[in-house]
Amino acid sequence: MATAFAQLLKGKGAARCVATVKDPSQLHYFFDRSRSSPTVLFLGRANVGKSSLINKLVHRRSLVRSGQTAGLTKQLEFYGLGEPLRLFLVDAPGYGSRGRPEWGAMVDAYLDTKNNHLQRVYILLDFEHGLETKSDPGFLRYMNRRFEAAHGVGFTYQAVFTKFEGRDATLHGQRVEDLRQEIQKMVPTCLPPIFTSAREGTGIDELQASIGQACGLHEKAIYREEMERLADFEIDDGVEYHHIAPRSPRPTRRAR
């Protein structure tokens, strides 16, 4: 069964790049015009496979550029999904010793922007390396501090392991469990990790479902179906159907 996220990908132009932000000062300008669409942010070390994973998520081969050069992403790229637009996926500069030095200021500015509509941050980790590098545990702890400082209000964050494929995917069941426990112990506010492969498609449905849950896509789909059903009946103008979708971000036209 297709996820609510996958339903957004139907039709030509359903996934497209809608904005490139090269300077933190441009963020307010963009969000003021983004129609309050929910947003998820992808972060990770240079060459962790962000571009390949996002392309796999949206069923496109080259929507997001990828290359052999570390740190190819030099700005925030906003990709819109759905027609009309329902949510944004944001590709951020790679962090770590091989990433762009500007990533810190750009990502901090994004997280600090009050009207960023951010629902979840996905921190991508290379399964082959696990948590052996200094930058990945450091960034997980950084997100944990930000989350605790906000008292859980605003966005959530989740670890996503990339390149979980081949023999690694079939012979390392214990390593998967060890990584889950290590992350839970290190950053208890982090959601359970997802293990993915852009090459083999492993974990893509699970990641799509996570994005859908974070952005309320399932709830909105139920709401739209209910409104279509109710459109066939006469409805008292004084009735407000709050129970149908209390979190719907847009006012709904009354059925006639």
N, C-alpha and C positions, 0 to 999 in steps of 0.2 A: 504494500500500500504506500502510495506516494506521501511524503511528508507535506505539511502545510507550507514549508519553505520551498519544496520542489514545485508546488503549484504556482509559485510566483514566477517561475522560469519559463512558463509557457508563452509562446508568441515571440515574434521577431522584436528585437530590441528590449526584451524584458530584463536583461542584465547589461548595464552600460556604465561607462565612466562619466560621471556628471560634474566632477570638480577636482582640481588639483590645488592644494594649499601649500605654498612654498615658504610662507612667513607666518609666524604665530599671530601677527597683528591682523591677518586676514580671517581668522577663525570666527570672530563675532559677525563679520559681514556675511559669511557663508551660512551660519546657523540661523541668523535672522530670516533667511530666505529658504530654509530647508523644510518648511511645512510641518515641523515637529515630528518628522519621521524617526522612529527608533533606530539606533545605531549600535553596531558592534565593532570593536577595534582589534586588529591582529598585530601582535608584537612578537619579535623573536630575534635571535642573533642573525647576522648576515649569513646568507646561504643555508638557512635552516629549512627552506622550502615553502615560504609563505606564498609566493606567487603561484607555484604549482598547486598548492592546496586550495587556494581561493578559486583558481580556474576549474579545478575538479568540482568544487562545491557548486559552482554555477553552470556546470556542463559546457564550458567553453575551453578552447585550446589556448587562446592567446589574448583573452580580455586583459589579464594582468601580465605585464612584461616580466620575463625571467631571463637570467643570463648567468654566465660563469663568473662575472666580475662581482666580488663581494661589495655589498652596499649599493647595488644598482638603484634601489628605491631611495630617492633623495628628498622626498616630500610626502605629505599625506595625500593619498589618492582615495577619493570617495567614489564607490561604485553603488549605483542605485539598482534596486531590484523591484520588479513588479510594474505593471502598467494598468492603472496609475501607480506611481511610486509608493512602495510600502515600507522599505527600510534601506539603510546604508550599510555596506561593508567597507571598513577603512583599513587600508594597507599602510603601515607606518615604516619609517626607516629602520634598518637593522641596527641593533645595539651590540655592544661588546667591542673587543679590541679591533675587529675588522670592519665595524660599522661606521657610519658617518658620525663625527663628533657632535653634530647639531641635533642628533635625535633626542637628547635629553631635554633641551629647551623646547623643542617642538611638541614632544609627548607631554611634558609637564604642562605646557600652555593648553593643550587639548583637554587634559584631565581637569584643569582648573577653570575652564570655560563653563559658566553656570548653565547656559542653555544648550549644552552639547547633546542632549537626548541620548546619552550613552547608557546602554543597558548591560553590556557585558564586555570584558576584556579577555581575549584569548592569548595566552602566552605560549608560543610554540617552542618545543624542545626536541632536539634530535634524539631519537630512541637509541641510536648507536652509542652516543656519548652519555646519555642519561643526565645526571646532575653533576658530572665530573668537572665541568668548567666553572670558573669563578663567577662569570657574568650571569648565568641562569639562576642559581640560588640567590644571588644578590638581588636580581630583579624581582623574583618571587617574594622575597622578604620586603622589598620596597612596596609592592602592591599590597601586601598584608598590612603594612603600617598605614598606608593610605586608607584602606578599607576600615581598619579599626578606628582611625582618627575621625572617619565619617560616621562611625557607629552603625555601619551596615546600611546607611541610607544612600541611595543612588545605584551605582553599578555593582555587579558581582564580577568575579574573575575566575578563570578556569585554565588549567594546564592542558595542552594538546601536544602529544608526542607525534612527530612526523617520521616518515621513512620506516614505518613498522611493517616490514615486508620480507619476503623470502624466508630463509631459515630462521631469521630472528622472530618472525611471527609465529612459527610453529614449535620452536624449541625453547622458548624463554617464558613459559607461563609463570614460573617462580619469580623471574626478574620483573615481570609486569606487576605482580603483587608487591614485590619489594619497593618498586618505584611509587606505587599508590600509597603505601604506608609511610615512605620517606617524605613524600609531599605533605601528607596529612599531619605528620609530626612537625615538619619544618614550618608550614603555613596552614594552620588549622582552619582559616577562613576561606581557603581555596576550594572550589568545587572539585569533585573527583575527576581525575584526568581521563581524557579520551585518547585512544591509540589509533592513529590513522596512517594511510598510505595513499598518496596522490596517484601513484603508479598502478596500484592494484585495486583501489577503491575501498580499502578497509576503513571502517569507521566513519565513512562519509555520511551515511544516513543518520548515525548517532550525532554527529556534529551539526547536521542540518536541523535535527530535532532540538538540540540544545539552543541553537540560534532562534528557532521558532518559539521555544518556551520563554526565552529571555525577552523576546520582542512581542509576546502575546499573540502570535499568529494564529494559533489554534482557536483561541478565544474569539478573535476577530472573524475567523472563518465561520464559526458557529453563529455569531451575531448576524453576518450577512445572509446566511441560509435562513435564519429565523425571520429576518426582515422580508426576504423574498416570499416566505410562506405567508406571513401576515399581510402582505400586499393584496392577497386575494380576498381579504375580509374587511368589513367596515369596522373601524376602530374609533372608540370614543376619544375626541381630541384632548380630554383631560387626563388620559392615562399616560403615565411615564413608565417605560419598560426597563427600569434600572436593573432588574434581575437578569436581563438577557446578556448584557455586556457592560458591567459597571466601569471597565477600564478602557472602553473604546475612546480613542483620542479625538474623534471628530463628531460633531453633532449630526444626528441622523434625521433625514427628512421623514416626516410622519407619513405613514402609509395612508393611501386614499381608499 
